[in-house]
Amino acid sequence: MPRLWRFAHGWLVPAPVEDVYAVCAAVDDYPTWWREIRSIQRVDGGSGEARVRSVLPYTLRLLITREIEDPATGRLRVRLERDLTGWAEFRISEGVNAGAAVAFRQEVEITARGLRHVAPALAPLLRANHTWMMRSCERGMVGAVRGGA
């Protein structure tokens, strides 16, 4: 029986919503500011292949396909396939002090054969690895919005 992994993270970015949204929408640039996104190779106008590796010595191969890109609601959502199957999304909204609130959510099933079998035993480690990756995302995103990764 498949196990669904759910993640939710949130933070504030001291920048206008439009600027944060623009950084999040430019997926091809993620490797320049989000160090765990090792590479993205464009497949077509709406999808690309990504290699992702956080602290653990395992690289995920993902096909990322755009599902929702809506600047009016601040929502960006992609479908994930290959080593993970499911979706991930950013929602950017008004925060405090003219900043932006970023909410990241993800629901995936691990489909990588070797990882799928050991994931239940490694659940706390995998969750910590994901949290580390999202903290890096937060730091990188703040830097990218300020004009440098």
Secondary structure, DSSP 8 states (H G I E B T S, - for coil): ---EEEEEEEEEESS-HHHHHHHHH-GGGHHHH-TTEEEEEEEETTEEEEEE--SSS--EEEEEEEEEEETTTTEEEEEEEESEEEEEEEEEEE-STT-EEEEEEEEEEE--HHHHHHTTTTHHHHHHHHHHHHHHHHHHHHHHHTT--
